Amino acid sequence: MEVLCFGIAKEITKTSSLQVESGVIQTVAELKAHLLSQFPAFKDYFEFRIAVNQEFADEEQVLNGSEEIAIIPPVSGG
Amino acid sequence: MADNIIDIQILAEPLEVSNNYDFILDESCGGINVFIGTVRRWNKDEEITHLDFECYEPMAISELRKIADSAIEQFEVKKVSIHHRVGIVKATEIAVIIAVACKHRKASFQACEFIIDQLKKDVPIWKKEHLIDGSYWVNSRP
């Protein structure tokens, strides 16, 4: 699955569009755990959220791999 | 909500308050409130050379629309215009403008404050502060 990265997430992953092997990932919580294991620097940002199809997603939300998925680090607009 | 009562834009060029004002002007409203967020030169003791705003645009527009819908429902806002800048923004330049028109003044103050508070919580926009000796993403400084 493709995961869009913005702000600090783009710097941590060094890409704006991360390819994640989706075989073992079925939920948002599992995606977050995977990201934390691949990129330990995310541990400094406990607040990072996941958006699915441009909506904030719950941890339990099931992913089928065809959604538009994005890492949303702590926002700082305004 | 119809597009003639909500105006949301993410813009890479300098923001002009008159654009928001012209959009929200309404014969039924006696209270217009405008919040303008500008870039300041100093954050605590550090001097900022410029900010760089990044945005997840389709989601930012959809989140801003939800906030606008909620403001219309809660505070009887008749018209609302929200413009946010992206890219490089220098000190004294405008980062965000929120303009609302209500029948009376009290609701317009409340609506404006509600919108900027929600924007800072949930809208996927990020700013990087560039200082004389380095840079970092705001709210993401370990």
Backbone of each chain as ProteinMPNN parsed JSONL, in Angstrom:
{"seq_chain_A": "MEVLCFGIAKEITKTSSLQVESGVIQTVAELKAHLLSQFPAFKDYFEFRIAVNQEFADEEQVLNGSEEIAIIPPVSGG", "coords_chain_A": {"N_chain_A": [[0.842, -1.19, 0.0], [0.299, 2.328, -0.532], [1.562, 5.069, 1.256], [0.998, 8.328, 2.105], [3.196, 11.008, 2.983], [3.771, 13.756, 5.101], [5.219, 16.908, 6.199], [7.06, 16.489, 9.187], [6.933, 13.747, 8.947], [7.618, 13.214, 6.344], [10.271, 13.867, 6.414], [11.265, 11.977, 8.186], [10.747, 9.523, 6.879], [11.942, 10.019, 4.525], [10.653, 10.323, 2.111], [7.821, 11.34, 0.086], [5.903, 9.625, -0.503], [5.329, 6.637, 0.652], [6.042, 3.222, 0.175], [4.437, 0.482, 1.472], [4.639, -2.829, 2.54], [1.792, -4.633, 2.272], [0.813, -7.058, 3.065], [0.711, -8.109, 5.776], [-0.651, -6.229, 7.134], [-3.611, -5.229, 8.496], [-5.173, -3.42, 9.837], [-5.537, 0.017, 10.951], [-4.171, 0.359, 13.362], [-2.275, -1.663, 13.162], [-0.833, -0.745, 10.979], [0.27, 1.568, 12.093], [1.905, 0.438, 14.06], [3.668, -0.956, 12.442], [4.907, 1.166, 11.087], [6.18, 2.402, 13.233], [8.031, 0.421, 13.883], [9.587, 0.255, 11.584], [10.519, 2.854, 11.342], [11.911, 4.111, 13.837], [12.104, 6.72, 14.761], [9.592, 7.823, 14.774], [8.635, 7.354, 17.265], [9.034, 9.559, 18.798], [6.872, 11.072, 18.248], [4.132, 10.665, 19.379], [1.645, 11.505, 18.849], [1.024, 11.163, 16.201], [-1.294, 10.755, 13.575], [-3.426, 8.702, 11.502], [-4.753, 9.109, 8.316], [-7.467, 8.021, 6.371], [-8.606, 7.835, 3.162], [-8.784, 10.628, 3.221], [-9.895, 11.212, 5.714], [-9.749, 11.355, 9.272], [-8.721, 8.385, 10.86], [-9.922, 5.682, 12.92], [-8.171, 3.545, 15.256], [-9.013, 0.905, 14.967], [-9.917, 0.697, 12.424], [-10.36, -1.073, 9.404], [-8.121, -1.917, 6.783], [-7.935, -2.193, 3.244], [-6.002, -1.829, 1.427], [-6.409, -0.418, -0.877], [-7.087, 2.132, -0.341], [-6.673, 5.748, 0.01], [-4.061, 6.58, 1.891], [-2.649, 8.361, 4.624], [0.004, 9.696, 6.624], [-0.467, 11.669, 9.413], [1.211, 13.959, 10.983], [1.569, 15.872, 14.124], [-0.438, 18.713, 13.697], [0.08, 22.107, 12.492], [-1.063, 24.447, 11.508], [-2.253, 27.808, 10.707]], "CA_chain_A": [[0.0, 0.0, 0.0], [1.025, 3.585, -0.593], [1.245, 5.932, 2.404], [1.472, 9.699, 1.877], [3.914, 11.555, 4.144], [3.861, 15.217, 5.119], [5.914, 17.528, 7.331], [8.129, 15.717, 9.814], [6.857, 12.353, 8.472], [8.358, 13.169, 5.077], [11.705, 13.88, 6.743], [11.619, 10.707, 8.836], [10.733, 8.419, 5.905], [12.718, 10.501, 3.371], [9.849, 10.259, 0.882], [6.456, 11.852, 0.262], [4.987, 8.523, -0.807], [6.012, 5.449, 1.16], [5.455, 1.932, -0.19], [4.445, -0.418, 2.627], [4.19, -4.185, 2.223], [0.497, -4.626, 2.952], [0.388, -8.416, 3.38], [0.42, -8.411, 7.178], [-1.316, -5.084, 7.778], [-5.055, -5.265, 8.26], [-5.87, -2.313, 10.491], [-4.769, 1.247, 11.162], [-3.264, 0.114, 14.494], [-1.156, -2.48, 12.666], [-0.009, 0.128, 10.138], [1.04, 2.442, 12.986], [2.941, -0.402, 14.684], [4.648, -1.23, 11.389], [5.677, 2.403, 10.856], [7.051, 2.598, 14.402], [9.155, -0.522, 13.86], [10.452, 0.605, 10.45], [11.081, 4.196, 11.549], [11.802, 4.348, 15.286], [12.007, 8.16, 15.057], [8.178, 8.164, 15.011], [8.343, 7.224, 18.703], [9.044, 10.908, 19.377], [5.636, 11.767, 17.854], [3.038, 9.764, 19.732], [0.364, 12.036, 18.401], [0.763, 11.073, 14.763], [-2.568, 10.106, 13.252], [-3.523, 8.15, 10.154], [-5.97, 9.469, 7.587], [-7.855, 7.073, 5.323], [-9.475, 8.548, 2.219], [-8.872, 12.035, 3.652], [-10.616, 11.341, 6.986], [-9.023, 10.746, 10.386], [-9.186, 7.009, 11.034], [-9.774, 5.017, 14.225], [-7.171, 2.472, 15.298], [-9.613, -0.389, 14.585], [-10.382, 0.702, 11.031], [-9.764, -2.118, 8.567], [-7.568, -1.416, 5.525], [-7.84, -3.219, 2.198], [-4.832, -1.536, 0.602], [-6.733, 0.413, -2.046], [-7.466, 3.463, 0.132], [-5.641, 6.787, 0.077], [-3.651, 6.581, 3.298], [-1.647, 9.399, 4.895], [0.461, 9.922, 8.002], [-0.745, 13.063, 9.787], [1.925, 14.365, 12.207], [0.873, 16.976, 14.81], [-0.637, 19.797, 12.732], [0.533, 23.408, 12.999], [-1.524, 25.52, 10.626], [-2.72, 29.044, 11.353]], "C_chain_A": [[0.88, 1.244, 0.0], [0.594, 4.464, 0.577], [1.852, 7.306, 2.148], [2.107, 10.25, 3.151], [4.044, 13.071, 4.01], [4.706, 15.67, 6.303], [7.03, 16.659, 7.862], [8.122, 14.266, 9.322], [7.642, 12.182, 7.177], [9.863, 13.146, 5.359], [12.134, 12.554, 7.357], [11.717, 9.581, 7.805], [11.566, 8.739, 4.659], [11.97, 10.307, 2.047], [8.472, 10.868, 1.154], [5.428, 10.751, -0.015], [5.689, 7.195, -0.498], [5.293, 4.179, 0.689], [5.577, 0.988, 1.008], [3.92, -1.782, 2.178], [2.899, -4.456, 2.993], [0.036, -6.011, 3.408], [-0.045, -8.646, 4.814], [-0.385, -7.314, 7.861], [-2.809, -5.092, 7.453], [-5.803, -4.094, 8.87], [-4.939, -1.103, 10.602], [-3.761, 1.042, 12.299], [-2.038, -0.681, 14.043], [-0.233, -1.657, 11.765], [0.872, 1.015, 11.019], [2.188, 1.658, 13.636], [4.057, -0.692, 13.686], [5.541, -0.001, 11.165], [6.655, 2.648, 12.004], [8.248, 1.644, 14.372], [10.122, -0.198, 12.717], [11.196, 1.921, 10.668], [10.956, 4.559, 13.031], [11.682, 5.835, 15.659], [10.557, 8.589, 15.301], [7.819, 8.06, 16.491], [8.342, 8.588, 19.396], [7.725, 11.639, 19.122], [4.432, 10.878, 18.102], [1.716, 10.213, 19.147], [0.102, 11.792, 16.921], [-0.489, 10.236, 14.505], [-2.495, 9.569, 11.825], [-4.844, 8.624, 9.551], [-6.205, 8.424, 6.505], [-8.897, 7.758, 4.45], [-9.817, 9.943, 2.735], [-9.75, 12.266, 4.88], [-9.74, 10.744, 8.071], [-9.612, 9.367, 10.672], [-9.001, 6.532, 12.469], [-8.739, 3.905, 14.105], [-7.723, 1.161, 14.732], [-9.978, -0.445, 13.108], [-9.605, -0.308, 10.182], [-9.309, -1.5, 7.238], [-7.558, -2.527, 4.49], [-6.706, -2.934, 1.223], [-5.124, -0.647, -0.589], [-7.084, 1.848, -1.651], [-6.326, 4.463, -0.067], [-5.294, 6.946, 1.555], [-2.571, 7.638, 3.503], [-1.278, 9.409, 6.365], [0.235, 11.405, 8.302], [0.022, 13.371, 11.079], [1.167, 15.509, 12.892], [0.779, 18.197, 13.879], [-0.209, 21.137, 13.347], [0.155, 24.535, 12.05], [-1.907, 26.758, 11.422], [-1.575, 30.008, 11.598]], "O_chain_A": [[2.024, 1.229, 0.455], [-0.598, 4.591, 0.857], [3.066, 7.438, 1.992], [1.627, 9.997, 4.256], [4.382, 13.591, 2.947], [4.89, 14.936, 7.275], [7.85, 16.149, 7.099], [9.17, 13.622, 9.278], [8.253, 11.14, 6.94], [10.631, 12.499, 4.647], [13.23, 12.062, 7.086], [12.65, 8.779, 7.844], [11.859, 7.86, 3.849], [12.588, 10.147, 0.994], [8.013, 10.908, 2.295], [4.232, 10.933, 0.214], [6.515, 6.707, -1.269], [4.071, 4.08, 0.797], [6.676, 0.727, 1.496], [2.885, -1.874, 1.518], [2.906, -4.503, 4.223], [-1.001, -6.137, 4.059], [-1.057, -9.304, 5.057], [-0.761, -7.447, 9.026], [-3.211, -4.978, 6.296], [-6.932, -3.8, 8.478], [-3.732, -1.195, 10.378], [-2.623, 1.503, 12.207], [-0.916, -0.418, 14.476], [0.985, -1.838, 11.776], [2.058, 1.198, 10.745], [3.306, 2.161, 13.747], [5.238, -0.678, 14.035], [6.763, -0.115, 11.068], [7.8, 3.046, 11.788], [9.348, 2.011, 14.786], [11.334, -0.357, 12.864], [12.34, 2.085, 10.243], [10.007, 5.234, 13.431], [11.211, 6.166, 16.747], [10.313, 9.601, 15.959], [6.81, 8.616, 16.924], [7.727, 8.755, 20.449], [7.477, 12.696, 19.703], [3.792, 10.398, 17.166], [0.79, 9.421, 18.97], [-0.955, 12.182, 16.423], [-0.712, 9.187, 15.11], [-1.615, 9.941, 11.049], [-5.899, 8.551, 10.18], [-5.278, 7.997, 5.816], [-9.937, 8.203, 4.936], [-10.967, 10.378, 2.695], [-10.283, 13.358, 5.077], [-9.06, 9.744, 7.84], [-10.829, 9.194, 10.723], [-8.051, 6.922, 13.148], [-8.466, 3.396, 13.018], [-6.995, 0.398, 14.096], [-10.31, -1.512, 12.592], [-8.377, -0.386, 10.236], [-10.008, -0.676, 6.648], [-7.217, -3.669, 4.801], [-6.473, -3.71, 0.296], [-4.2, -0.168, -1.247], [-7.347, 2.685, -2.514], [-5.175, 4.083, -0.282], [-6.116, 7.385, 2.359], [-1.684, 7.797, 2.664], [-2.113, 9.168, 7.237], [0.679, 12.279, 7.558], [-0.473, 13.073, 12.165], [0.229, 16.059, 12.315], [1.788, 18.655, 13.342], [-0.145, 21.276, 14.569], [0.937, 25.457, 11.815], [-1.887, 26.753, 12.653], [-1.787, 31.096, 12.133]]}, "seq_chain_B": "MADNIIDIQILAEPLEVSNNYDFILDESCGGINVFIGTVRRWNKDEEITHLDFECYEPMAISELRKIADSAIEQFEVKKVSIHHRVGIVKATEIAVIIAVACKHRKASFQACEFIIDQLKKDVPIWKKEHLIDGSYWVNSRP", "coords_chain_B": {"N_chain_B": [[-23.249, 22.406, 2.512], [-24.034, 25.289, 0.586], [-21.984, 26.701, -2.04], [-22.085, 29.429, -2.137], [-22.16, 30.395, 0.391], [-20.025, 29.429, 1.812], [-16.57, 29.831, 1.604], [-13.612, 28.478, 0.818], [-10.175, 28.41, 0.622], [-6.921, 27.371, -0.369], [-3.936, 28.878, -0.726], [-1.133, 29.866, -2.718], [-0.174, 32.339, -3.098], [0.215, 35.805, -1.877], [-2.171, 36.685, 0.697], [-5.249, 38.49, 0.58], [-7.167, 40.598, 2.469], [-9.448, 41.899, 1.571], [-10.598, 40.202, -0.275], [-11.795, 38.153, 1.251], [-13.533, 39.668, 2.772], [-15.224, 40.861, 0.847], [-16.525, 38.574, -0.023], [-18.066, 37.711, 2.187], [-19.808, 39.744, 2.846], [-23.086, 40.705, 3.624], [-26.504, 41.375, 3.352], [-28.189, 40.72, 5.445], [-26.694, 40.712, 7.706], [-25.176, 42.116, 10.612], [-22.894, 41.925, 11.982], [-19.574, 41.564, 11.449], [-16.711, 39.615, 11.567], [-13.249, 39.39, 11.559], [-10.462, 37.362, 11.551], [-7.009, 37.586, 11.466], [-4.143, 35.866, 10.915], [-0.816, 36.438, 11.347], [2.685, 36.22, 10.429], [5.108, 36.153, 12.922], [8.148, 37.775, 13.93], [9.649, 36.813, 16.05], [9.883, 33.857, 18.01], [9.513, 33.025, 21.171], [12.763, 33.304, 22.223], [13.89, 33.105, 19.803], [14.891, 34.059, 16.541], [12.982, 34.323, 13.667], [13.387, 33.599, 10.285], [11.773, 32.928, 8.122], [8.63, 31.238, 7.448], [7.608, 27.989, 6.337], [4.952, 26.66, 4.823], [3.232, 23.599, 4.578], [0.804, 21.469, 3.043], [-1.835, 19.099, 3.121], [-3.72, 19.055, 0.744], [-6.429, 18.249, -0.358], [-7.591, 17.008, 1.891], [-7.313, 18.997, 3.816], [-9.025, 20.959, 2.827], [-11.429, 19.595, 3.0], [-11.609, 19.167, 5.791], [-11.669, 21.826, 6.684], [-14.066, 22.615, 5.594], [-15.849, 21.069, 7.08], [-15.506, 22.275, 9.569], [-16.414, 24.835, 9.002], [-19.099, 24.261, 8.366], [-19.938, 23.389, 10.876], [-19.604, 25.728, 12.38], [-21.512, 27.336, 11.178], [-23.802, 26.024, 11.949], [-23.655, 26.098, 14.794], [-23.335, 28.828, 15.534], [-24.983, 30.424, 14.079], [-23.909, 31.47, 11.706], [-23.874, 33.341, 8.754], [-22.319, 33.672, 6.501], [-19.101, 32.482, 5.548], [-15.598, 32.75, 5.202], [-12.54, 31.299, 4.528], [-9.166, 31.505, 4.166], [-6.054, 30.049, 3.569], [-2.575, 30.299, 3.573], [0.062, 28.741, 1.674], [3.444, 27.458, 1.281], [6.368, 29.586, 1.223], [6.409, 32.011, 3.763], [6.876, 35.213, 4.99], [7.968, 37.28, 7.831], [5.458, 39.383, 9.191], [3.801, 38.922, 7.02], [0.668, 37.51, 5.895], [-0.68, 34.518, 7.169], [-3.077, 33.213, 7.554], [-6.555, 33.844, 7.008], [-9.648, 34.385, 8.502], [-12.951, 34.972, 8.023], [-16.128, 35.946, 9.116], [-19.65, 36.373, 8.803], [-22.355, 37.427, 10.686], [-25.671, 37.767, 12.087], [-25.618, 39.215, 14.46], [-23.103, 40.766, 16.655], [-21.907, 39.234, 18.775], [-22.085, 36.497, 18.209], [-20.451, 36.441, 15.986], [-17.876, 36.917, 16.969], [-17.541, 34.626, 18.561], [-17.753, 32.599, 16.641], [-15.562, 33.053, 14.97], [-13.416, 32.602, 16.72], [-13.88, 29.929, 17.371], [-13.469, 28.721, 14.857], [-10.694, 29.224, 14.268], [-9.503, 27.91, 16.426], [-10.273, 25.226, 15.996], [-9.124, 24.807, 13.521], [-6.422, 24.835, 14.165], [-6.248, 22.471, 15.501], [-7.107, 20.254, 13.923], [-6.72, 20.506, 11.121], [-4.946, 19.423, 8.323], [-2.272, 20.953, 7.975], [1.024, 22.09, 7.964], [3.669, 23.853, 9.567], [6.966, 24.91, 8.983], [9.439, 26.258, 10.884], [11.87, 28.523, 10.06], [14.9, 29.375, 11.299], [17.588, 31.618, 12.158], [19.696, 29.956, 12.69], [19.004, 27.304, 11.893], [16.244, 24.902, 11.435], [12.874, 23.775, 12.06], [10.003, 21.586, 12.302], [7.006, 22.902, 13.444], [5.433, 21.993, 16.486], [6.487, 19.514, 16.238], [8.873, 19.115, 17.446], [11.263, 17.245, 18.817]], "CA_chain_B": [[-23.628, 23.816, 2.435], [-23.818, 25.817, -0.758], [-20.72, 27.408, -2.219], [-22.197, 30.888, -2.011], [-22.042, 30.811, 1.797], [-18.719, 28.999, 2.332], [-15.462, 30.048, 0.663], [-12.396, 27.926, 1.418], [-9.107, 28.364, -0.373], [-5.516, 27.202, 0.016], [-3.334, 29.73, -1.758], [0.335, 29.984, -2.696], [0.196, 33.747, -3.256], [-0.171, 36.603, -0.704], [-3.607, 36.769, 0.96], [-5.808, 39.856, 0.59], [-8.362, 40.599, 3.322], [-10.628, 42.389, 0.835], [-11.252, 39.073, -0.954], [-12.657, 37.487, 2.231], [-14.556, 40.635, 3.166], [-16.203, 40.985, -0.241], [-17.316, 37.343, -0.116], [-19.018, 37.486, 3.288], [-20.739, 40.873, 3.011], [-24.437, 40.165, 3.462], [-27.497, 42.367, 3.792], [-28.893, 40.314, 6.669], [-25.715, 40.621, 8.797], [-24.688, 43.363, 11.203], [-21.638, 41.67, 12.689], [-18.554, 40.89, 10.655], [-15.504, 39.433, 12.363], [-12.155, 38.89, 10.722], [-9.22, 37.026, 12.251], [-5.865, 37.515, 10.56], [-2.95, 35.309, 11.547], [0.382, 36.87, 10.626], [3.943, 35.598, 10.854], [5.889, 37.063, 13.753], [9.603, 37.679, 13.763], [10.291, 36.059, 17.12], [9.171, 32.849, 18.778], [10.326, 33.061, 22.39], [13.98, 34.096, 22.008], [14.509, 32.755, 18.533], [14.49, 34.905, 15.428], [12.477, 33.541, 12.532], [13.622, 34.254, 8.986], [10.525, 32.736, 7.385], [7.928, 29.97, 7.678], [7.284, 27.271, 5.109], [3.728, 25.894, 5.097], [2.916, 22.467, 3.714], [-0.62, 21.174, 3.22], [-2.46, 17.947, 2.451], [-4.78, 19.972, 0.316], [-7.839, 17.796, -0.407], [-8.097, 16.749, 3.246], [-7.402, 20.287, 4.513], [-10.249, 21.617, 2.368], [-12.596, 18.884, 3.544], [-11.686, 19.444, 7.239], [-12.097, 23.229, 6.861], [-15.492, 22.66, 5.264], [-16.578, 20.534, 8.247], [-15.454, 23.298, 10.619], [-17.308, 25.915, 8.558], [-20.474, 23.749, 8.544], [-20.212, 23.357, 12.301], [-19.744, 27.125, 12.824], [-22.806, 27.816, 10.666], [-24.838, 25.398, 12.763], [-23.589, 26.499, 16.206], [-23.325, 30.269, 15.818], [-25.823, 31.113, 13.103], [-23.09, 32.2, 10.738], [-24.535, 33.414, 7.437], [-21.299, 33.448, 5.469], [-17.767, 32.282, 6.119], [-14.527, 32.68, 4.214], [-11.279, 30.9, 5.162], [-8.053, 31.371, 3.228], [-4.785, 29.706, 4.231], [-1.409, 30.391, 2.677], [1.063, 27.672, 1.706], [4.74, 27.882, 0.76], [7.202, 30.429, 2.097], [5.728, 33.214, 4.251], [7.849, 35.975, 5.791], [7.444, 38.054, 8.968], [4.373, 40.358, 8.935], [2.88, 38.461, 5.98], [-0.518, 36.822, 6.424], [-0.714, 33.063, 7.003], [-4.471, 32.741, 7.497], [-7.633, 34.822, 7.236], [-10.966, 33.793, 8.748], [-13.944, 36.046, 8.069], [-17.494, 35.441, 9.255], [-20.733, 37.36, 8.89], [-23.492, 36.962, 11.479], [-26.67, 38.811, 12.294], [-25.169, 40.056, 15.577], [-21.647, 40.726, 16.846], [-21.402, 38.244, 19.718], [-21.925, 35.213, 17.498], [-19.335, 36.532, 15.031], [-16.64, 36.716, 17.748], [-17.479, 33.213, 18.96], [-17.549, 31.757, 15.454], [-14.184, 33.252, 14.514], [-12.521, 31.916, 17.665], [-14.108, 28.499, 17.185], [-12.862, 28.255, 13.597], [-9.227, 29.183, 14.338], [-9.129, 26.86, 17.384], [-10.436, 23.919, 15.338], [-8.123, 24.739, 12.442], [-5.122, 24.495, 14.762], [-6.313, 21.108, 16.04], [-7.434, 19.139, 13.026], [-6.55, 20.695, 9.677], [-3.593, 18.967, 7.983], [-1.341, 21.962, 7.471], [2.207, 22.072, 8.847], [4.623, 24.925, 9.286], [8.359, 24.727, 9.383], [10.039, 27.542, 11.248], [13.275, 28.654, 9.682], [15.58, 30.314, 12.182], [18.898, 32.005, 11.627], [20.639, 28.839, 12.797], [18.386, 25.985, 11.78], [14.813, 24.896, 11.147], [12.164, 22.622, 12.606], [8.547, 21.567, 12.119], [6.335, 23.336, 14.666], [4.702, 20.91, 17.167], [7.17, 18.237, 16.004], [10.253, 19.278, 17.884], [11.378, 16.219, 19.857]], "C_chain_B": [[-23.252, 24.384, 1.052], [-22.551, 26.659, -0.835], [-20.859, 28.92, -2.103], [-22.224, 31.348, -0.559], [-20.726, 30.364, 2.435], [-17.67, 29.178, 1.237], [-14.183, 29.575, 1.338], [-11.327, 27.831, 0.333], [-7.743, 28.176, 0.279], [-4.728, 27.885, -1.1], [-1.822, 29.856, -1.599], [0.781, 31.437, -2.869], [-0.295, 34.558, -2.047], [-1.695, 36.737, -0.561], [-4.037, 38.239, 1.05], [-7.109, 39.817, 1.374], [-9.61, 41.009, 2.539], [-11.348, 41.241, 0.118], [-12.222, 38.355, -0.017], [-13.848, 38.394, 2.565], [-15.643, 40.737, 2.101], [-17.098, 39.755, -0.315], [-18.4, 37.275, 0.95], [-20.041, 38.605, 3.468], [-22.165, 40.415, 2.684], [-25.441, 41.142, 4.069], [-28.163, 42.01, 5.114], [-27.974, 40.346, 7.899], [-25.236, 41.986, 9.283], [-23.376, 43.179, 11.927], [-20.68, 40.893, 11.803], [-17.298, 40.809, 11.502], [-14.441, 38.817, 11.481], [-10.958, 38.591, 11.616], [-8.123, 36.912, 11.196], [-4.675, 36.99, 11.343], [-1.738, 35.704, 10.724], [1.618, 36.167, 11.183], [4.719, 36.596, 11.703], [7.377, 36.758, 13.638], [10.241, 36.79, 14.834], [9.364, 35.017, 17.72], [10.034, 32.596, 20.009], [11.581, 33.886, 22.09], [14.583, 33.895, 20.632], [13.986, 33.633, 17.403], [14.156, 34.051, 14.206], [12.775, 34.292, 11.24], [12.38, 34.11, 8.105], [9.882, 31.413, 7.823], [7.692, 29.32, 6.318], [6.094, 26.363, 5.425], [3.538, 24.787, 4.063], [1.489, 22.018, 4.033], [-0.989, 19.887, 2.49], [-3.786, 18.487, 1.95], [-6.2, 19.4, 0.283], [-8.423, 17.542, 0.981], [-8.238, 18.058, 4.022], [-8.696, 20.999, 4.119], [-11.465, 20.916, 2.958], [-12.734, 19.109, 5.049], [-12.168, 20.883, 7.489], [-13.596, 23.374, 6.566], [-16.335, 22.124, 6.436], [-16.639, 21.583, 9.353], [-16.411, 24.44, 10.272], [-18.773, 25.494, 8.751], [-20.865, 23.795, 10.018], [-20.41, 24.774, 12.86], [-21.101, 27.684, 12.398], [-23.935, 27.288, 11.552], [-24.864, 25.957, 14.2], [-23.827, 27.982, 16.446], [-24.153, 31.088, 14.83], [-25.017, 32.022, 12.184], [-23.817, 32.186, 9.394], [-23.546, 33.152, 6.313], [-19.938, 33.317, 6.142], [-16.747, 32.122, 4.995], [-13.214, 32.378, 4.935], [-10.229, 30.737, 4.073], [-6.788, 31.061, 4.013], [-3.677, 29.711, 3.193], [-0.587, 29.114, 2.769], [2.356, 28.197, 1.075], [5.445, 28.795, 1.743], [6.475, 31.72, 2.448], [6.676, 33.937, 5.211], [7.161, 36.764, 6.899], [6.553, 39.182, 8.469], [3.437, 39.914, 7.803], [1.76, 37.625, 6.614], [-0.46, 35.328, 6.119], [-2.137, 32.563, 6.835], [-5.433, 33.916, 7.713], [-8.931, 34.038, 7.416], [-11.943, 34.95, 8.865], [-15.33, 35.43, 8.165], [-18.478, 36.606, 9.315], [-21.895, 36.725, 9.632], [-24.479, 38.118, 11.62], [-26.184, 39.781, 13.375], [-23.702, 39.801, 15.918], [-21.156, 39.563, 17.706], [-21.132, 36.901, 19.035], [-20.724, 35.266, 16.564], [-17.994, 36.361, 15.745], [-16.467, 35.233, 18.081], [-17.146, 32.317, 17.77], [-16.097, 31.848, 14.981], [-13.206, 32.489, 15.414], [-12.645, 30.403, 17.525], [-13.363, 27.988, 15.953], [-11.336, 28.189, 13.713], [-8.764, 28.103, 15.329], [-9.205, 25.476, 16.744], [-9.406, 23.726, 14.241], [-6.788, 24.267, 13.013], [-5.081, 23.065, 15.296], [-6.325, 20.033, 14.952], [-7.17, 19.336, 11.531], [-5.107, 20.36, 9.28], [-2.771, 19.994, 7.21], [-0.195, 21.985, 8.482], [3.101, 23.242, 8.51], [5.999, 24.576, 9.817], [8.91, 26.114, 9.681], [11.503, 27.529, 10.848], [13.889, 29.751, 10.525], [16.921, 30.676, 11.55], [19.846, 30.808, 11.653], [19.935, 27.48, 12.793], [16.905, 26.082, 11.46], [14.176, 23.673, 11.786], [10.672, 22.749, 12.333], [7.881, 21.912, 13.447], [5.433, 22.201, 15.176], [5.355, 19.546, 16.937], [8.641, 18.364, 16.382], [10.458, 18.301, 19.022], [11.932, 16.782, 21.171]], "O_chain_B": [[-22.256, 23.979, 0.452], [-22.106, 27.244, 0.153], [-19.855, 29.624, -1.984], [-22.303, 32.547, -0.292], [-20.353, 30.871, 3.493], [-17.852, 28.739, 0.102], [-13.719, 30.18, 2.304], [-11.547, 27.251, -0.73], [-7.453, 28.744, 1.331], [-4.839, 27.515, -2.269], [-1.306, 29.942, -0.485], [1.974, 31.735, -2.795], [-1.121, 34.073, -1.275], [-2.414, 36.881, -1.55], [-3.295, 39.098, 1.526], [-8.043, 39.104, 1.008], [-10.705, 40.519, 2.815], [-12.563, 41.295, -0.076], [-13.327, 37.991, -0.417], [-14.995, 37.952, 2.63], [-16.834, 40.704, 2.412], [-18.283, 39.862, -0.629], [-19.519, 36.839, 0.676], [-21.035, 38.426, 4.172], [-22.424, 39.828, 1.634], [-25.237, 41.664, 5.165], [-28.647, 42.89, 5.825], [-28.416, 40.045, 9.008], [-24.934, 42.881, 8.494], [-22.798, 44.141, 12.431], [-20.922, 39.739, 11.45], [-16.866, 41.803, 12.086], [-14.689, 37.855, 10.754], [-10.493, 39.461, 12.351], [-8.281, 36.238, 10.178], [-4.251, 37.601, 12.324], [-1.635, 35.354, 9.548], [1.586, 35.595, 12.273], [4.963, 37.728, 11.285], [7.792, 35.649, 13.3], [11.231, 36.105, 14.579], [8.178, 35.281, 17.915], [11.127, 32.038, 19.92], [11.468, 35.059, 21.734], [15.644, 34.436, 20.319], [12.79, 33.913, 17.32], [14.929, 33.192, 13.782], [12.457, 35.474, 11.112], [11.983, 35.055, 7.423], [10.515, 30.585, 8.479], [7.59, 29.996, 5.294], [6.216, 25.414, 6.199], [3.662, 25.001, 2.857], [1.024, 22.171, 5.163], [-0.515, 19.625, 1.385], [-4.818, 18.397, 2.616], [-7.105, 20.013, 0.85], [-9.596, 17.82, 1.229], [-9.179, 18.216, 4.8], [-9.38, 21.572, 4.967], [-12.424, 21.57, 3.368], [-13.853, 19.23, 5.547], [-12.971, 21.128, 8.389], [-14.295, 24.156, 7.21], [-17.4, 22.662, 6.739], [-17.674, 21.766, 9.995], [-17.127, 24.948, 11.136], [-19.587, 26.276, 9.242], [-21.979, 24.189, 10.364], [-21.274, 24.995, 13.708], [-21.754, 28.407, 13.151], [-24.889, 28.001, 11.863], [-25.926, 26.248, 14.75], [-24.445, 28.361, 17.44], [-24.023, 32.31, 14.766], [-25.383, 33.168, 11.922], [-24.312, 31.148, 8.955], [-23.868, 32.508, 5.314], [-19.663, 33.951, 7.161], [-16.995, 31.458, 3.988], [-12.818, 33.109, 5.843], [-10.39, 29.923, 3.163], [-6.483, 31.728, 5.002], [-3.83, 29.194, 2.086], [-0.544, 28.475, 3.821], [2.362, 29.24, 0.422], [5.16, 28.781, 2.94], [5.989, 32.435, 1.571], [7.211, 33.328, 6.138], [5.938, 36.902, 6.913], [6.846, 39.843, 7.473], [2.363, 40.496, 7.65], [1.901, 37.108, 7.722], [-0.226, 34.918, 4.982], [-2.393, 31.622, 6.083], [-5.163, 34.838, 8.483], [-9.272, 33.164, 6.62], [-11.776, 35.818, 9.721], [-15.675, 34.521, 7.41], [-18.16, 37.683, 9.819], [-22.366, 35.645, 9.277], [-24.171, 39.271, 11.319], [-26.313, 40.997, 13.237], [-23.127, 38.781, 15.538], [-20.118, 38.969, 17.414], [-20.1, 36.266, 19.252], [-20.049, 34.256, 16.364], [-17.079, 35.74, 15.206], [-15.389, 34.665, 17.906], [-16.348, 31.387, 17.889], [-15.484, 30.838, 14.635], [-12.291, 31.821, 14.933], [-11.646, 29.683, 17.555], [-12.706, 26.948, 16.004], [-10.737, 27.197, 13.297], [-7.745, 27.452, 15.098], [-8.309, 24.652, 16.926], [-8.88, 22.629, 14.049], [-6.112, 23.418, 12.431], [-4.003, 22.512, 15.518], [-5.629, 19.023, 15.061], [-7.38, 18.408, 10.75], [-4.16, 20.931, 9.822], [-2.602, 19.916, 5.993], [-0.413, 21.911, 9.691], [3.282, 23.593, 7.344], [6.17, 24.04, 10.912], [8.856, 27.017, 8.847], [12.269, 26.65, 11.241], [13.462, 30.905, 10.479], [17.323, 30.105, 10.537], [20.688, 30.651, 10.769], [20.248, 26.612, 13.608], [16.368, 27.168, 11.242], [14.84, 22.665, 12.025], [10.143, 23.847, 12.156], [8.164, 21.28, 14.465], [4.756, 21.536, 14.392], [4.831, 18.528, 17.392], [9.524, 17.802, 15.734], [9.891, 18.491, 20.098], [12.087, 16.043, 22.143]]}, "name": "protein", "num_of_chains": 2, "seq": "MEVLCFGIAKEITKTSSLQVESGVIQTVAELKAHLLSQFPAFKDYFEFRIAVNQEFADEEQVLNGSEEIAIIPPVSGGMADNIIDIQILAEPLEVSNNYDFILDESCGGINVFIGTVRRWNKDEEITHLDFECYEPMAISELRKIADSAIEQFEVKKVSIHHRVGIVKATEIAVIIAVACKHRKASFQACEFIIDQLKKDVPIWKKEHLIDGSYWVNSRP"}
